[in-house]
Amino acid sequence: MAAVELTFRDGTASDLETTFALSEQAMYDSGTRQGIIPPGRELTPQNIHADWVRQRQVVEFIAAQPGRYVIAEEEGVPVAYARVVRFPRMEELTELMVMPEQQGRGIGRRLLEVAWPGDPSADLGRVVVAAGAQSDLSLYLEFGVMPVAGHWHMRQRTDVYLERRAHEIETTDPAVHLLKPDRAVAEWMRLEPQAIGHERPALHEFFARDRNCLAALDPQTGEAGALCWVSSEGEIGPAVALRPGGLVPVIIAALDRVAMTQEPAHLSVFSTSLSWWLLRRLRTLGFRVFWPSWVLCSIPLPGLDRYVPTRPPHLL
């Protein structure tokens, strides 16, 4: 196959909606090929625009962070892009998207060579949430990361969830409280680094403006033993706990909140495959794996069994 004549440039704020649409098309194609998206369900411009309106704030926040945003163009038309976000001790590849008709031509590798050059170091690690296709995983391994856990999108119909919750009679979930924004950020800064091995203060300051924080508090100390962000759009996560089982009450409280106030057709939450206690509870409530992928990192992540990733899944 003839080489594709590409040019690479840094993206700007004016490119965000265009590359968001590109990512929607790439994800739709991947989901269709894997059988995750049922046949006959079309991706329309209206769908893409609605998703853009819903996710615009978090996309603009991510774009404003230090890192790289690189667009590959053919004859002036964007055909692929990559974005790397830098936190103090970790670089996260949040997106690597290639238009379906351009896939299989090495464009993803060339983007990574520009946006994620060299190797990770002891001072600056690397992490990515990646689709589970063999070609994807093999490519990422060449850039210094290794699989550390599965990353599962769990899904259930809301009406079925509410019915099953109504029949739960032997739960002993502790009370969950709503934290004020300043308190929420402070508690996140205390708990999260123990789980993912790096700090993300700017991210949680953003979530404090954009989402509510649910917390399970220790009755003796008053400190949070588990935390979960939940948005007015029904986006659940991230969440973190001192102990793996501690995730369960805050996630269930977030699901209850979304089910009863937003009433979406389906409930969605992300989980790592190490979160045994949470996955067991979700299974009793009828949740299934909707879209599997992987967390890959250049260093071991110490507490993914007590951590729930973000939704939408732009970041770990």
MIPA-675264 format. One record per residue: chain; x, y, z of N, C-alpha, C in turn; residue number from 1. Coordinates in pm, whole numbers. Layout:
ch/nu/nv/nw/cau/cav/caw/cu/cv/cw/i
A/X/Y/Z/X/Y/Z/X/Y/Z/NUM
...
//
This chain:
ch/nu/nv/nw/cau/cav/caw/cu/cv/cw/i
A/85/-119/0/0/0/0/89/124/0/1
A/57/219/-81/138/340/-91/135/417/40/2
A/249/481/70/257/558/193/163/677/187/3
A/104/707/301/13/820/311/95/947/332/4
A/70/1049/251/140/1175/268/72/1254/378/5
A/136/1261/492/77/1325/608/160/1444/653/6
A/91/1539/714/159/1646/785/110/1643/930/7
A/197/1685/1021/163/1686/1163/173/1828/1215/8
A/76/1866/1297/80/1998/1357/18/1991/1496/9
A/50/2092/1577/-12/2102/1708/-156/2148/1694/10
A/-245/2085/1768/-384/2127/1768/-405/2250/1853/11
A/-514/2319/1828/-551/2439/1904/-695/2423/1953/12
A/-738/2521/2031/-875/2516/2084/-978/2510/1972/13
A/-949/2571/1859/-1045/2571/1748/-1059/2434/1683/14
A/-966/2341/1713/-973/2206/1656/-1052/2108/1743/15
A/-1088/2148/1864/-1141/2052/1960/-1269/1984/1912/16
A/-1361/2060/1858/-1487/1999/1815/-1463/1905/1695/17
A/-1372/1943/1607/-1342/1859/1491/-1281/1726/1533/18
A/-1183/1730/1623/-1121/1605/1666/-1213/1524/1756/19
A/-1303/1592/1829/-1402/1517/1906/-1490/1435/1812/20
A/-1535/1496/1703/-1615/1423/1605/-1536/1308/1544/21
A/-1407/1330/1518/-1322/1223/1466/-1317/1107/1565/22
A/-1304/1138/1694/-1297/1033/1796/-1428/956/1803/23
A/-1541/1025/1790/-1671/958/1793/-1682/859/1676/24
A/-1635/899/1559/-1641/811/1443/-1550/690/1460/25
A/-1430/712/1516/-1337/601/1537/-1391/503/1641/26
A/-1450/555/1750/-1504/468/1852/-1628/393/1801/27
A/-1709/460/1723/-1827/394/1665/-1784/279/1574/28
A/-1683/302/1492/-1633/197/1404/-1579/80/1484/29
A/-1502/109/1589/-1446/3/1673/-1557/-77/1741/30
A/-1656/-6/1796/-1765/-73/1863/-1848/-158/1769/31
A/-1867/-113/1646/-1944/-190/1548/-1869/-316/1509/32
A/-1739/-303/1485/-1660/-420/1445/-1652/-524/1556/33
A/-1652/-480/1682/-1645/-574/1795/-1781/-628/1836/34
A/-1888/-580/1773/-2021/-626/1809/-2077/-561/1933/35
A/-2012/-455/1983/-2060/-386/2102/-2178/-297/2068/36
A/-2169/-229/1953/-2279/-146/1904/-2363/-231/1810/37
A/-2492/-247/1837/-2575/-336/1755/-2587/-289/1611/38
A/-2603/-382/1518/-2621/-345/1377/-2743/-256/1360/39
A/-2731/-161/1268/-2844/-74/1239/-2848/54/1320/40
A/-2767/63/1426/-2763/187/1505/-2664/282/1440/41
A/-2710/388/1381/-2626/480/1308/-2571/591/1398/42
A/-2454/639/1361/-2396/756/1428/-2429/878/1341/43
A/-2514/964/1390/-2558/1080/1311/-2486/1206/1357/44
A/-2481/1309/1272/-2426/1437/1317/-2496/1491/1440/45
A/-2624/1463/1454/-2697/1509/1572/-2648/1438/1699/46
A/-2622/1307/1686/-2566/1233/1800/-2432/1291/1842/47
A/-2346/1315/1743/-2212/1367/1772/-2221/1504/1839/48
A/-2308/1590/1788/-2320/1723/1846/-2373/1716/1988/49
A/-2469/1627/2014/-2523/1614/2149/-2414/1567/2245/50
A/-2330/1471/2202/-2220/1426/2287/-2119/1538/2309/51
A/-2093/1618/2206/-2000/1730/2220/-2051/1830/2323/52
A/-2177/1863/2317/-2234/1958/2414/-2221/1902/2555/53
A/-2245/1772/2570/-2240/1710/2702/-2097/1700/2756/54
A/-2000/1675/2670/-1864/1650/2716/-1770/1768/2694/55
A/-1819/1876/2639/-1732/1987/2600/-1648/2040/2715/56
A/-1707/2056/2832/-1631/2115/2944/-1512/2029/2983/57
A/-1532/1897/2990/-1419/1813/3031/-1315/1806/2920/58
A/-1357/1807/2794/-1261/1808/2683/-1179/1936/2685/59
A/-1244/2051/2708/-1170/2177/2713/-1078/2183/2834/60
A/-1119/2125/2947/-1030/2120/3063/-904/2039/3031/61
A/-922/1922/2972/-808/1837/2939/-715/1908/2841/62
A/-774/1975/2742/-693/2044/2641/-612/2158/2701/63
A/-658/2214/2813/-588/2326/2876/-471/2283/2963/64
A/-455/2151/2986/-347/2103/3071/-215/2093/2993/65
A/-102/2094/3063/26/2074/2995/27/1940/2920/66
A/97/1934/2809/106/1810/2733/119/1836/2585/67
A/75/1739/2503/81/1752/2358/-55/1716/2298/68
A/-91/1790/2195/-214/1768/2118/-171/1777/1974/69
A/-158/1662/1907/-100/1656/1773/-203/1602/1676/70
A/-218/1670/1564/-314/1631/1461/-238/1590/1335/71
A/-278/1476/1278/-226/1432/1148/-326/1471/1041/72
A/-277/1535/935/-364/1581/827/-318/1523/694/73
A/-413/1498/608/-385/1462/470/-456/1563/381/74
A/-377/1635/305/-430/1742/219/-514/1841/299/75
A/-465/1874/419/-529/1974/502/-650/1926/580/76
A/-684/1797/571/-801/1742/641/-753/1653/756/77
A/-798/1676/881/-757/1591/993/-804/1447/973/78
A/-710/1353/986/-744/1211/972/-711/1133/1099/79
A/-640/1196/1194/-604/1128/1318/-549/1232/1414/80
A/-549/1197/1542/-488/1287/1640/-453/1210/1766/81
A/-365/1268/1845/-326/1212/1974/-319/1326/2075/82
A/-353/1293/2200/-341/1392/2306/-276/1327/2428/83
A/-175/1394/2480/-107/1352/2602/-123/1463/2706/84
A/-169/1427/2824/-188/1522/2934/-83/1493/3040/85
A/-18/1597/3088/89/1579/3187/43/1625/3324/86
A/50/1533/3420/35/1565/3560/175/1571/3620/87
A/190/1613/3746/326/1633/3798/421/1515/3779/88
A/373/1390/3797/462/1275/3785/411/1168/3688/89
A/316/1205/3603/260/1106/3512/211/1175/3385/90
A/241/1112/3270/183/1153/3143/77/1051/3103/91
A/-44/1100/3073/-150/1009/3031/-186/1036/2885/92
A/-181/929/2807/-229/936/2670/-381/922/2676/93
A/-451/1032/2660/-596/1029/2678/-670/991/2551/94
A/-611/1017/2434/-676/984/2308/-572/955/2202/95
A/-594/849/2127/-521/821/2003/-626/769/1905/96
A/-670/854/1815/-784/824/1729/-744/839/1582/97
A/-782/741/1502/-753/740/1359/-885/713/1285/98
A/-915/792/1183/-1035/771/1104/-1039/627/1053/99
A/-1156/563/1054/-1164/421/1016/-1099/389/882/100
A/-1121/471/781/-1066/440/649/-914/460/641/101
A/-855/519/746/-711/543/747/-637/444/837/102
A/-709/356/904/-646/265/999/-567/156/927/103
A/-466/103/996/-383/-1/939/-269/50/855/104
A/-243/182/859/-138/240/776/-23/299/857/105
A/-21/267/986/89/314/1069/76/456/1119/106
A/-40/516/1103/-56/656/1144/-52/669/1296/107
A/-113/572/1367/-110/577/1513/30/574/1568/108
A/114/489/1513/254/481/1557/325/614/1534/109
A/304/674/1417/372/799/1386/326/911/1480/110
A/197/910/1515/148/1009/1611/213/990/1748/111
A/226/866/1792/288/839/1922/434/880/1923/112
A/502/862/1812/642/902/1804/657/1053/1819/113
A/553/1128/1777/557/1274/1791/510/1317/1929/114
A/398/1260/1976/335/1307/2099/392/1244/2224/115
A/451/1125/2212/500/1049/2328/641/998/2299/116
A/735/1087/2267/868/1042/2224/952/990/2341/117
A/1056/912/2307/1147/864/2411/1082/758/2498/118
A/1138/743/2619/1091/642/2712/1042/707/2841/119
A/953/640/2914/916/690/3047/1036/686/3139/120
A/1029/762/3248/1140/767/3343/1088/744/3484/121
A/1181/737/3578/1142/721/3718/1068/844/3769/122
A/1097/959/3710/1033/1084/3754/904/1115/3680/123
A/888/1060/3560/769/1087/3480/724/958/3413/124
A/618/898/3471/567/773/3417/468/796/3305/125
A/413/686/3253/316/690/3145/200/596/3176/126
A/79/638/3138/-39/554/3156/-135/579/3041/127
A/-210/475/3003/-309/487/2896/-419/386/2923/128
A/-541/423/2888/-652/327/2885/-675/294/2738/129
A/-659/165/2703/-655/127/2562/-754/17/2533/130
A/-806/17/2410/-891/-92/2363/-810/-222/2363/131
A/-881/-334/2372/-814/-461/2391/-771/-532/2265/132
A/-777/-466/2151/-737/-531/2026/-588/-564/2030/133
A/-551/-676/1972/-412/-721/1974/-317/-615/1918/134
A/-356/-553/1807/-268/-455/1744/-249/-333/1834/135
A/-355/-291/1904/-344/-175/1994/-250/-204/2108/136
A/-270/-319/2174/-187/-351/2290/-41/-368/2250/137
A/-17/-432/2138/122/-451/2093/189/-317/2065/138
A/115/-222/2008/171/-91/1979/209/-19/2107/139
A/120/-16/2205/146/58/2329/265/-1/2405/140
A/282/-132/2400/395/-193/2471/528/-137/2422/141
A/533/-97/2297/657/-43/2241/689/96/2295/142
A/593/159/2364/615/293/2417/627/294/2569/143
A/666/179/2625/708/175/2765/602/146/2867/144
A/482/100/2825/378/69/2922/344/-79/2916/145
A/290/-129/3029/251/-270/3039/110/-278/3095/146
A/32/-381/3058/-102/-396/3117/-92/-418/3268/147
A/-175/-344/3342/-179/-361/3487/-316/-404/3536/148
A/-422/-381/3457/-557/-422/3497/-651/-407/3379/149
A/-759/-484/3382/-866/-460/3288/-942/-334/3324/150
A/-1004/-272/3225/-1081/-148/3242/-1215/-175/3176/151
A/-1318/-200/3259/-1445/-248/3207/-1553/-143/3219/152
A/-1624/-118/3109/-1745/-38/3110/-1859/-133/3145/153
A/-1917/-116/3264/-2027/-199/3312/-2159/-126/3286/154
A/-2261/-203/3245/-2385/-138/3203/-2505/-223/3243/155
A/-2616/-153/3277/-2741/-218/3312/-2857/-125/3278/156
A/-2971/-182/3239/-3091/-102/3218/-3137/-43/3351/157
A/-3177/82/3349/-3215/150/3473/-3336/87/3539/158
A/-3436/49/3461/-3556/-9/3522/-3525/-142/3590/159
A/-3437/-221/3529/-3399/-348/3590/-3318/-324/3717/160
A/-3229/-225/3711/-3150/-191/3830/-3241/-153/3947/161
A/-3337/-65/3923/-3425/-20/4031/-3507/-136/4087/162
A/-3549/-226/4000/-3624/-342/4046/-3538/-430/4136/163
A/-3414/-454/4095/-3325/-539/4176/-3287/-471/4306/164
A/-3266/-339/4301/-3236/-267/4425/-3352/-276/4524/165
A/-3473/-272/4472/-3591/-279/4559/-3600/-414/4630/166
A/-3538/-518/4573/-3544/-650/4633/-3422/-683/4719/167
A/-3327/-591/4727/-3212/-613/4816/-3258/-593/4960/168
A/-3246/-697/5042/-3298/-689/5179/-3191/-707/5285/169
A/-3070/-747/5244/-2968/-775/5343/-2842/-691/5321/170
A/-2858/-569/5277/-2743/-482/5258/-2714/-404/5386/171
A/-2588/-381/5411/-2546/-304/5528/-2457/-189/5485/172
A/-2493/-125/5375/-2412/-15/5324/-2413/101/5424/173
A/-2296/158/5452/-2294/275/5542/-2356/397/5476/174
A/-2388/496/5559/-2446/619/5507/-2344/692/5419/175
A/-2397/760/5316/-2314/836/5223/-2357/981/5229/176
A/-2259/1072/5231/-2284/1214/5249/-2234/1293/5129/177
A/-2292/1410/5108/-2248/1502/5004/-2150/1601/5065/178
A/-2028/1610/5007/-1925/1698/5060/-1928/1834/4991/179
A/-1891/1937/5065/-1870/2068/5003/-1744/2063/4916/180
A/-1737/2147/4812/-1626/2137/4716/-1487/2141/4777/181
A/-1459/2235/4868/-1324/2245/4925/-1289/2119/5003/182
A/-1385/2070/5079/-1361/1948/5156/-1339/1830/5062/183
A/-1416/1824/4954/-1402/1714/4860/-1263/1710/4798/184
A/-1212/1826/4754/-1079/1830/4693/-973/1787/4793/185
A/-984/1832/4916/-886/1795/5019/-887/1645/5044/186
A/-1005/1586/5050/-1014/1442/5074/-959/1364/4953/187
A/-986/1412/4832/-931/1346/4714/-778/1352/4714/188
A/-722/1464/4753/-577/1476/4757/-515/1386/4862/189
A/-592/1350/4963/-543/1258/5065/-550/1111/5019/190
A/-659/1075/4950/-683/934/4918/-628/890/4783/191
A/-643/974/4680/-615/925/4545/-469/887/4521/192
A/-370/966/4565/-231/927/4536/-194/789/4588/193
A/-259/745/4696/-231/612/4749/-278/503/4653/194
A/-377/535/4569/-434/436/4479/-369/435/4341/195
A/-340/552/4284/-289/557/4146/-145/605/4136/196
A/-83/635/4250/59/663/4250/100/801/4202/197
A/5/891/4178/41/1027/4140/-74/1120/4176/198
A/-45/1250/4180/-143/1350/4222/-202/1423/4101/199
A/-331/1463/4115/-398/1534/4007/-485/1646/4066/200
A/-425/1741/4135/-506/1844/4201/-593/1923/4105/201
A/-541/1960/3988/-620/2041/3894/-744/1966/3848/202
A/-732/1835/3830/-847/1756/3786/-959/1762/3889/203
A/-926/1748/4016/-1029/1744/4118/-1084/1884/4149/204
A/-1003/1985/4129/-1055/2122/4139/-1158/2146/4027/205
A/-1131/2090/3908/-1228/2099/3799/-1356/2023/3834/206
A/-1341/1900/3882/-1459/1821/3918/-1540/1888/4029/207
A/-1473/1959/4119/-1545/2027/4226/-1636/2137/4172/208
A/-1603/2190/4055/-1689/2290/3990/-1795/2224/3903/209
A/-1770/2100/3861/-1852/2035/3759/-1940/1922/3813/210
A/-1903/1866/3929/-1971/1748/3980/-1993/1758/4130/211
A/-2070/1665/4184/-2089/1651/4328/-2004/1536/4378/212
A/-1960/1546/4502/-1876/1442/4561/-1952/1371/4672/213
A/-1972/1241/4656/-2034/1157/4758/-1924/1092/4840/214
A/-1945/1082/4972/-1841/1029/5060/-1901/940/5167/215
A/-1830/832/5197/-1858/750/5315/-1758/792/5421/216
A/-1806/840/5537/-1720/898/5639/-1698/800/5754/217
A/-1576/800/5808/-1545/720/5925/-1615/781/6046/218
A/-1698/706/6118/-1772/764/6231/-1682/807/6347/219
A/-1561/752/6354/-1471/788/6463/-1390/913/6430/220
A/-1332/919/6313/-1241/1029/6277/-1310/1138/6195/221
A/-1420/1105/6129/-1485/1201/6041/-1420/1211/5904/222
A/-1310/1139/5882/-1244/1143/5752/-1317/1053/5653/223
A/-1301/1084/5526/-1365/1003/5422/-1289/872/5405/224
A/-1365/763/5401/-1307/634/5369/-1328/595/5224/225
A/-1417/668/5155/-1443/644/5014/-1507/769/4955/226
A/-1478/794/4826/-1525/913/4757/-1570/876/4617/227
A/-1669/949/4566/-1711/928/4427/-1766/1059/4372/228
A/-1716/1102/4257/-1772/1215/4185/-1890/1168/4102/229
A/-1995/1249/4095/-2109/1219/4008/-2162/1350/3953/230
A/-2189/1353/3821/-2229/1477/3756/-2379/1485/3741/231
A/-2427/1605/3708/-2570/1624/3683/-2614/1557/3554/232
A/-2516/1515/3470/-2546/1443/3346/-2546/1292/3367/233
A/-2526/1249/3492/-2528/1106/3521/-2395/1036/3503/234
A/-2285/1111/3495/-2153/1052/3479/-2096/1018/3616/235
A/-2065/891/3639/-2019/842/3768/-1870/814/3762/236
A/-1794/871/3856/-1652/848/3863/-1573/976/3836/237
A/-1446/975/3876/-1377/864/3940/-1424/843/4084/238
A/-1382/730/4141/-1409/699/4280/-1286/633/4340/239
A/-1269/647/4470/-1152/590/4537/-1191/556/4679/240
A/-1124/456/4737/-1152/416/4874/-1023/374/4944/241
A/-1026/377/5077/-912/329/5154/-895/179/5141/242
A/-1007/107/5134/-1007/-38/5122/-1094/-78/5004/243
A/-1062/-191/4939/-1137/-229/4819/-1288/-234/4839/244
A/-1334/-292/4949/-1477/-300/4972/-1543/-166/4995/245
A/-1463/-65/5028/-1517/68/5053/-1576/136/4931/246
A/-1539/90/4811/-1595/149/4690/-1745/124/4679/247
A/-1791/11/4730/-1928/-33/4702/-2033/69/4744/248
A/-2033/119/4870/-2144/207/4909/-2149/339/4831/249
A/-2034/398/4797/-2040/525/4725/-2082/505/4580/250
A/-2043/393/4520/-2085/366/4382/-2235/335/4378/251
A/-2283/257/4473/-2426/226/4477/-2506/354/4502/252
A/-2458/440/4591/-2528/567/4616/-2530/654/4491/253
A/-2419/655/4416/-2416/733/4291/-2513/675/4188/254
A/-2517/542/4175/-2610/479/4082/-2755/509/4122/255
A/-2784/501/4251/-2920/533/4297/-2957/677/4261/256
A/-2862/766/4283/-2886/909/4257/-2916/933/4109/257
A/-2836/872/4022/-2856/891/3878/-2985/825/3833/258
A/-3011/704/3882/-3130/631/3841/-3257/706/3876/259
A/-3260/770/3993/-3383/832/4042/-3399/978/4000/260
A/-3287/1044/3968/-3298/1186/3930/-3286/1208/3779/261
A/-3200/1131/3713/-3179/1147/3569/-3265/1053/3486/262
A/-3294/936/3541/-3377/836/3474/-3328/804/3332/263
A/-3198/775/3314/-3151/737/3180/-3200/597/3144/264
A/-3191/563/3017/-3231/428/2975/-3138/323/3034/265
A/-3008/355/3041/-2908/263/3096/-2823/335/3200/266
A/-2774/259/3295/-2676/308/3391/-2539/255/3350/267
A/-2438/339/3361/-2302/301/3324/-2205/340/3433/268
A/-2110/252/3458/-2001/283/3551/-1879/205/3503/269
A/-1761/263/3522/-1638/194/3487/-1580/127/3611/270
A/-1512/15/3589/-1446/-55/3698/-1317/-116/3646/271
A/-1218/-125/3732/-1103/-207/3696/-1136/-352/3729/272
A/-1072/-442/3658/-1100/-583/3679/-1046/-634/3812/273
A/-970/-550/3885/-920/-586/4017/-1021/-554/4127/274
A/-1125/-480/4096/-1221/-436/4198/-1322/-548/4227/275
A/-1275/-651/4293/-1354/-773/4312/-1483/-746/4387/276
A/-1475/-670/4497/-1594/-646/4579/-1700/-568/4501/277
A/-1656/-468/4428/-1750/-388/4350/-1811/-470/4237/278
A/-1728/-546/4166/-1778/-626/4055/-1879/-730/4103/279
A/-1853/-788/4222/-1947/-886/4275/-2084/-822/4301/280
A/-2082/-699/4360/-2209/-632/4387/-2279/-592/4257/281
A/-2203/-541/4161/-2262/-505/4033/-2323/-627/3964/282
A/-2258/-740/3978/-2312/-862/3916/-2446/-899/3977/283
A/-2461/-887/4109/-2590/-919/4171/-2700/-825/4124/284
A/-2661/-706/4079/-2758/-609/4028/-2777/-618/3876/285
A/-2717/-719/3817/-2740/-747/3676/-2652/-675/3578/286
A/-2547/-606/3625/-2458/-536/3533/-2377/-636/3451/287
A/-2351/-598/3327/-2268/-678/3237/-2154/-594/3181/288
A/-2051/-663/3135/-1941/-593/3070/-1990/-546/2933/289
A/-1991/-415/2914/-2037/-357/2788/-1922/-334/2692/290
A/-1811/-281/2742/-1697/-251/2654/-1567/-274/2732/291
A/-1495/-382/2705/-1371/-409/2778/-1251/-340/2716/292
A/-1159/-295/2800/-1032/-240/2753/-929/-265/2864/293
A/-813/-199/2852/-702/-223/2945/-646/-92/2998/294
A/-599/-95/3123/-513/10/3177/-370/-38/3161/295
A/-287/42/3092/-146/10/3076/-64/123/3136/296
A/44/89/3206/124/191/3272/271/150/3272/297
A/359/249/3284/503/221/3286/550/181/3426/298
A/464/198/3528/497/160/3665/377/85/3724/299
A/399/4/3829/284/-58/3894/196/49/3958/300
A/65/33/3949/-28/124/4014/-78/55/4141/301
A/-57/115/4257/-69/41/4383/-208/1/4425/302
A/-314/73/4383/-444/47/4442/-560/46/4346/303
A/-544/-13/4227/-656/-13/4133/-771/-103/4178/304
A/-749/-185/4282/-860/-264/4336/-954/-178/4419/305
A/-916/-54/4448/-1002/36/4525/-1020/170/4451/306
A/-1019/161/4322/-1030/281/4238/-1126/255/4122/307
A/-1208/354/4090/-1298/348/3974/-1260/461/3880/308
A/-1238/433/3751/-1198/537/3657/-1309/637/3627/309
A/-1273/740/3549/-1367/847/3517/-1468/803/3413/310
A/-1578/874/3413/-1673/868/3302/-1709/1011/3269/311
A/-1696/1058/3144/-1650/984/3027/-1503/947/3037/312
A/-1461/843/2964/-1330/782/2987/-1214/852/2919/313
A/-1202/983/2939/-1087/1053/2881/-962/1033/2965/314
A/-980/1009/3094/-867/991/3185/-889/865/3267/315
A/-780/815/3326/-790/701/3417/-884/734/3531/316
//
